[in-house]
């Protein structure tokens, strides 16, 4: 655990055995300031599960936004996509020749 002196902002590495106490008094070896530090609670498995669910929801929302932007771009630039037909045919044929499909 890393603690920081509130007075001089020095940081110290503290052993894990001290971290298990709920409250601990610490004295800064640089400025001699004494203060109490409350031990940090360990993250529970439910917190991790909630984070994963939140991450999945963010990914889902971002994918939906990208899909909507792609559909919007297709609608707005429909006239310009008509002229790109030969490009997409050549692009498809390139990959068709590159990867033989049986």
Secondary structure, 3 states (H helix, E strand, C coil): CEEECCCCCCEEECCHHHHCCCEEEEECCCCCCEEEEECCCCCCHHHHHHHHHHHHHHHHHHHHHHHHHHHHHHHHCHHHHHCCHHHHHHHHHHHHHHCCCC
